[in-house]
Amino acid sequence: MVHRVPITALDRLVVRLLPMQFIKPFGPLVRLWLRLHGVDFLGAAGPGLRLPHSTSGGFVVNAGVRIGSNVTIYHGVTLGRSDAGVRPGTADLTIGDGVFIGAGAVILARSDRPLRIGDGAVIGANAVVLTDVPAGETWVGNPARPRVTAP
């Protein structure tokens, strides 16, 4: 499911600049501009990444994060690790395709157990996710758990 959200020109610019932060000689300048706008993105992202309000509340994406295609990430989101362990070259946190992550959500993996957010999952605003989320489910709360709908 693709979530339709308004994207500003500045949001599109942020998405275009993300891969350029690793290219010399402009990388340090791009990283500085992104950080001044509250964007700390070191992970890998697939095509179709949408970052509405990306510069209004900032967001953090750790180096061990892999983001699938057509993912929407709102402002104030943190994707990273809950410990300081380092395993170079591994994906500690994998976000599937078509995932929606609400404002202020925190998704944290541990070095001894990688975490996966399944395709089409929805993470509610301000949810704190510490375990795997199956595909197509909606998780909310702190700590996050599946949203139960009334019959």
C-alpha angles and dihedrals in degrees: 000000000000114000114219111220131158112262121197127212089253091054090052090049091053091053091049093049096050097084092041093065089079097049121094134259096016098041099093091047092049091047090051092050092048093048092049086057093049097258118134105171120162100149131093121260134194126225121292097037110167122199109179113188088006095156098038097071104005127224139221126222117181123222093251094062125107117193122198128219126291094018121158118209120182126206125289094031122146120200113179149080133323093209138040098246115130126211109170117216097018130112105232092176124031121189112199128222121289095014121157118209116191127220117290095010118152120206115183130181127193126230092239095049124035115216128222130198107202126232115283095011121149121216112197126228114284092005117151109214118193101156137051117288115213120231116279097011128127116224125191140167140041107310091023119238134167116289110242115213123207115252 
